[in-house]
Amino acid sequence: MGRKARNKQAPPTPLGGPKHARNGSKGKRKAPSSTDERKKFKSAKGPAKVKQPRVFPKRRRDEDVEEEDEDSDLDEALQPGELSEEDEEVVKVKGRSKKAVEEDDEDEDEEVERGEARELVFSDSEDEGVNGGEAIPTGQHMFDLDEAPPSEEDEDEMLADEFGVDEEDEEMLGGDSDEEEEDSAFDSDSEEGDVVDDMDVDEAEADEEEDGDLQTNLEDDLTNEGYTLPAVDRGGEAEEHEHGTSLREVEGRMRWLVGVCAGKDDKLSSGVPGKSRSDHLLQLQHDIAVYFGYNVFLVGKLMKLFPVDEALAFFEANESPRPVTIRANTLRTRRRDLAQALINRGVTLEPIGKWSKVGLQVFESSVPVGATPEYLAGHYMLQSASSFLPVIALAPQPNERVLDMASAPGGKTTYISALLQNTGTVFANDSNKARTKSLTANVHRMGCKNVVVCNYDAREFPRVIGGFDRVLLDAPCSGTGVISKDQSVKVNKTERDFQLLSHLQKQLILCAIDSCSPTSSTGGYVVYSTCSVTVDEDESVVDYALRKRPNARLVETGLEFGVEGFRSFEGKTFHPSLNLTRRFYPHKHNMDGFFVAKFKVEKRTKAQANGKAKAETVDEAGVEIADIETDGPSAFTAAEDEEYIKESKRKHLLKTKGIKIQPKGGEKATAETGKGNGQIKVPKGKKLTEKRRVKA
Ligand SMILES: C[S@@+](CC[C@H](N)C(=O)[O-])C[C@H]1O[C@@H](n2cnc3c(N)ncnc32)[C@H](O)[C@@H]1O
C-alpha cells in the first residue's frame, strides 16, 4: 500500500467526520480549543522548539499536457474488475469503506443519470461548514502588475495545476465587524478571538487531549524571563534580526508576546515594565517577520486582520501545505467511478466533505496523481478546495451564457462547464496569452464543448460582448491566501502593489457587473473572488462596486461556511451588507485563504440612470481611476458587436490565409474603430481564388 501521505493535516473539522482527524504533515498543528484559545499556541514548558521556516519546492507542471482527443476513452484501463480480499483492504479509505464513498455519491449518480443539472446540495450537518481539504492553488497570484510578459519560470508555474507541495507531495502528485476590528492584533482593547467558531467542539476537545502536554499554563508562560523589546528600543526600525539572537530566542519571545498581548489589558502587566501594548505589538510584528521570513510591512498588514493569537495561527498555517484535493469531472465520469479507479491504482482518498459532490481529498498515493491515465483522460482536475467555492456560489444553470473574466488555467471554467452539463456557453477570458494555452489544454482535456476561449483585457468587457446570465471575476490578486504555495509572497509585496491591485480589481469588478444582464430570466449574478485575505483586495473592492453600481446588491453566497466579511476596518465603514461576503482561512478551514462575494444585478431605476454618479478620478487609496466609466454601464450594442465580428474575421483571414483586407480609406481597422473597406490584399505570389474571394 502506498506510503503515508505528507499532505495530511489537522483541519479545524477533519474531512469526513471526526474519525478522520488528521495531523499536519509534520504533526504540528492541532484543532484549537474553544475554551482557551491562547493555550493552543503554547508549546511545552521551557524553550519552544524552533521551527525553521520551510522552503517549498517549485511547483510542478501538471497541466502541461498534450491536448486530448475529446473522445479518448480509457474506460478499459479504468475497469476496476473484481476485487480480491486484499483489494478490499485497499478500498477501505482511512476508516471509510468503498461503500461509504458510494453512498456519498448516490445523489450525484442520480444527477448524471437523469442528465439534470442541479446546484450542489449542501448538507445541513453541523460540521459541514468547516470541512476543509484543500490543496492546490489556481495560479491566482501570478499577476504581473505591469502586464509584462511572464518569465520562463512563471510560464512553468502558469502551466501547472497550481501546486505548492513539499517534496513528498511533489512525488505523489507527479508532478459585527466593529468588533472584528477591535479584535485585531493592533487594537489595544483586543479580546480573545473567536478563532474556533466553525469548529466542531467535540473534535477540538479530542485533539486537545491528544495534544497532551502541549497545553501549558498560560500564566507560567507569561513570566517575563528577561525579555526586552529591541525593535522598540531601536525606534521601530526594520532591522530584522538582532545580532546574536537565535531563531529559538525569537520564537520564545514571539510566543511570550502573544500571551502578553492576547489577554485582556491588565495582562499587559506581565509585559516589559514601562512599555505599552503597541510597543509589545511592534516587537511581535518584527519577531513574526524574522521567524517566518516575511517582510515587516506584510506582517503588519496581515496582523490587522486577526486577534493577536489568531494571527499567529494564520502565520503558522502558511508554513504547511493544504491537503491535496481533486475535482471529479462529471462530463467524463462519476466521482464514485473515479474514486474506484484511483483506489485501484493505490491512491488513498475520500470525499472532500458533504459540501461538495465532486471533490475528493487525496491522502496518499503510490502513483503520481497528476499523471494517471484518468488525469490525462480528463476525469479529474487537481484543484484546491477553496477554488470550488466561487463556482458553487455562482451556481450556473444549464443553457446559460456565463463569462469567466480571468479564467486561466481553467480550474473554475471547466467546473462551470461541467455544471452547465456542456450546454449554454462559457466565455473563458484571460488577458495573458501564454496562460490561455494551458486554459485551452484543460478545456480540451476535460471535454468541455461549451467553452469559448478569448484573450482580452477584461476591462474591455462588456464592449467585447455582454449580456451574460452570470459572470465570474476570479480576480488577479496578491496571493496572500496562498502563501503556503508561494513563499515569495512573504517578501515581494509592497504597499504600492496592494494599491495597484486594488485599483485594477475595482476597474474589473465594474466591468463584471456591466457585463451581466439584469434581465436574465435565470441569472443576473456576478461572483467576485480572490485568493487574497487583504481588505484592500476584498471588502474595499466590493464596497466600491456597491457605491458605483447602485443596481447591484450583495446576496448570500450559498456557502454555508466561511467567516463573514468585514463591515468596517481600520476606521473605514463599509456597506452593512458586506457581512454577506465570505472569508476562508488556512488556519480555520484548512483551505487556501479565499474571499467570495455574490452580487445580484438589477435593472437600473430611472433615478439611478438619471442621477449619474460623479466620476471619481481618485480612489480611497489615492490611485487614479481615470479610464472607467463611473456613471453607468458601458453600452453593449449589436452594431458594435458587428464591428468586432468584422475585425475578428479580418484578423482570422490574415492569420490563416495571409489575406489582408485594407481598412476603409487606408485607415487601419482596429478593435476600436472596427473600420475596413473590405478590400482584399492578396499576398505576393498568391492568387485569389473564387473560393477565397467568396469567403472573404
Ligand atoms: C486568479 S488567476 C485566475 C485563475 C482561474 N480563475 C482558475 O480558476 O484557474 C487570475 C488571472 O487573471 C489574469 N488577468 C490579470 N489581469 C487581467 C486582466 N486585466 N484581464 C483579464 N485577465 C487578467 C491573469 O493572467 C490570471 O490568469
The ligand as a Tripos MOL2 file, in Angstrom:
@<TRIPOS>MOLECULE
LIG
   27    29     1     0     0
SMALL
NO_CHARGES

@<TRIPOS>ATOM
      1 C1         -6.6450   34.2260  -10.1180 C.3       1 LIG1
      2 S1         -5.9950   33.8950  -11.6370 S.3       1 LIG1
      3 C2         -7.3270   33.0640  -12.4110 C.3       1 LIG1
      4 C3         -7.4510   31.6190  -12.0210 C.3       1 LIG1
      5 C4         -8.5800   30.9380  -12.7550 C.3       1 LIG1
      6 N1         -9.8360   31.5970  -12.4960 N.3       1 LIG1
      7 C5         -8.6970   29.4810  -12.4230 C.2       1 LIG1
      8 O1         -9.5240   29.1370  -11.5790 O.co2     1 LIG1
      9 O2         -7.9750   28.6710  -12.9840 O.co2     1 LIG1
     10 C6         -6.0950   35.4880  -12.2970 C.3       1 LIG1
     11 C7         -5.9360   35.5690  -13.7720 C.3       1 LIG1
     12 O3         -6.2070   36.9080  -14.1490 O.3       1 LIG1
     13 C8         -5.4800   37.1510  -15.3240 C.3       1 LIG1
     14 N2         -5.5130   38.6070  -15.5190 N.ar      1 LIG1
     15 C9         -4.7370   39.5440  -14.9490 C.ar      1 LIG1
     16 N3         -5.1170   40.7650  -15.3560 N.ar      1 LIG1
     17 C10        -6.1690   40.5940  -16.1890 C.ar      1 LIG1
     18 C11        -6.9830   41.4720  -16.9360 C.ar      1 LIG1
     19 N4         -6.8060   42.7920  -16.8980 N.pl3     1 LIG1
     20 N5         -7.9470   40.9540  -17.6970 N.ar      1 LIG1
     21 C12        -8.1400   39.6170  -17.7530 C.ar      1 LIG1
     22 N6         -7.3930   38.7390  -17.0750 N.ar      1 LIG1
     23 C13        -6.4130   39.2230  -16.2900 C.ar      1 LIG1
     24 C14        -4.1490   36.5230  -15.0540 C.3       1 LIG1
     25 O4         -3.4830   36.2380  -16.2540 O.3       1 LIG1
     26 C15        -4.5600   35.2670  -14.2900 C.3       1 LIG1
     27 O5         -4.6510   34.1820  -15.1530 O.3       1 LIG1
@<TRIPOS>BOND
     1     1     2 1
     2     2     3 1
     3     2    10 1
     4     3     4 1
     5     4     5 1
     6     5     6 1
     7     5     7 1
     8     7     8 2
     9     7     9 1
    10    10    11 1
    11    11    12 1
    12    11    26 1
    13    12    13 1
    14    13    14 1
    15    13    24 1
    16    14    15 ar
    17    14    23 ar
    18    15    16 ar
    19    16    17 ar
    20    17    18 ar
    21    17    23 ar
    22    18    19 1
    23    18    20 ar
    24    20    21 ar
    25    21    22 ar
    26    22    23 ar
    27    24    25 1
    28    24    26 1
    29    26    27 1
@<TRIPOS>SUBSTRUCTURE
     1 LIG1         1 GROUP 0 **** ****
